[in-house]
């Protein structure tokens, strides 16, 4: 009976380790995708801000030259 418990324990631990491995890879892919999307959104916002940026005008002299 002791051998059966040991065999079940080893089998259970092996399944737990095997099941956890893809989750870590998926998490890494999710972080890569989130960073890519975040960078993309940042670029779009920067481009939109550059399009509507108000260019400074030349300074206007308020004192009239005589």
C-alpha positions as a Markdown table, in Angstrom:
| # | Residue | x | y | z |
|---|---|---|---|---|
| 1 | Unk | 0.0 | 0.0 | 0.0 |
| 2 | Unk | 2.9 | 2.3 | 0.7 |
| 3 | Unk | 4.2 | 1.8 | -2.8 |
| 4 | Unk | 0.8 | 2.8 | -4.2 |
| 5 | Unk | 0.9 | 6.1 | -2.3 |
| 6 | Unk | 4.4 | 6.8 | -3.4 |
| 7 | Unk | 3.5 | 6.1 | -7.0 |
| 8 | Unk | 0.4 | 8.3 | -6.8 |
| 9 | Unk | 2.4 | 11.1 | -5.1 |
| 10 | Unk | 5.1 | 11.0 | -7.8 |
| 11 | Unk | 2.4 | 11.0 | -10.6 |
| 12 | Unk | 0.5 | 13.9 | -9.0 |
| 13 | Unk | 3.7 | 16.0 | -8.6 |
| 14 | Unk | 4.7 | 15.2 | -12.2 |
| 15 | Unk | 1.4 | 16.4 | -13.5 |
| 16 | Unk | 1.5 | 19.5 | -11.4 |
| 17 | Unk | 4.9 | 20.4 | -12.7 |
| 18 | Unk | 4.0 | 19.7 | -16.3 |
| 19 | Unk | 0.7 | 21.7 | -16.0 |
| 20 | Unk | 2.5 | 24.8 | -14.7 |
| 21 | Unk | 5.1 | 25.1 | -17.4 |
| 22 | Unk | 2.8 | 26.3 | -20.2 |
| 23 | Unk | 1.2 | 28.8 | -17.9 |
| 24 | Unk | 4.5 | 30.5 | -17.4 |
| 25 | Unk | 5.1 | 30.6 | -21.2 |
| 26 | Unk | 1.6 | 32.0 | -21.8 |
| 27 | Unk | 2.3 | 34.7 | -19.1 |
| 28 | Unk | 5.5 | 35.7 | -20.9 |
| 29 | Unk | 3.6 | 35.9 | -24.3 |
| 30 | Unk | 0.9 | 38.0 | -22.7 |
| 31 | Unk | 3.5 | 40.5 | -21.3 |
| 32 | Unk | 5.1 | 40.7 | -24.7 |
| 33 | Unk | 1.8 | 41.4 | -26.4 |
| 34 | Unk | 0.8 | 44.0 | -23.7 |
| 35 | Unk | 4.1 | 45.8 | -24.2 |
| 36 | Unk | 3.7 | 45.8 | -28.0 |
| 37 | Unk | 0.2 | 47.1 | -27.8 |
| 38 | Unk | 1.2 | 49.7 | -25.2 |
| 39 | Unk | 4.0 | 50.9 | -27.5 |
| 40 | Unk | 1.7 | 51.0 | -30.4 |
| 41 | Unk | -0.9 | 53.1 | -28.5 |
| 42 | Unk | 1.9 | 55.4 | -27.4 |
| 43 | Unk | 3.1 | 55.9 | -31.0 |
| 44 | Unk | -0.4 | 56.7 | -32.2 |
| 45 | Unk | -0.9 | 59.3 | -29.4 |
| 46 | Unk | 2.5 | 60.9 | -30.1 |
| 47 | Unk | 1.7 | 61.1 | -33.8 |
| 48 | Unk | -1.7 | 62.7 | -33.1 |
| 49 | Unk | -0.2 | 65.2 | -30.7 |
| 50 | Unk | 2.4 | 66.1 | -33.3 |
| 51 | Unk | -0.3 | 66.8 | -35.9 |
| 52 | Unk | -2.2 | 69.2 | -33.7 |
| 53 | Unk | 0.8 | 70.8 | -32.1 |
| 54 | Unk | 0.6 | 74.6 | -32.3 |
| 55 | Unk | 3.6 | 76.0 | -33.9 |
| 56 | Unk | 4.9 | 79.2 | -32.2 |
| 57 | Unk | 4.5 | 82.3 | -34.2 |
| 58 | Unk | 7.1 | 84.9 | -34.7 |
| 59 | Unk | 7.2 | 87.4 | -31.9 |
| 60 | Unk | 5.2 | 90.5 | -32.5 |
| 61 | Unk | 6.7 | 93.9 | -31.7 |
| 62 | Unk | 4.2 | 96.0 | -29.8 |
| 63 | Unk | 6.5 | 99.0 | -29.9 |
| 64 | Unk | 6.4 | 100.9 | -33.1 |
| 65 | Unk | 9.6 | 102.0 | -34.6 |
| 66 | Unk | 9.8 | 105.7 | -35.4 |
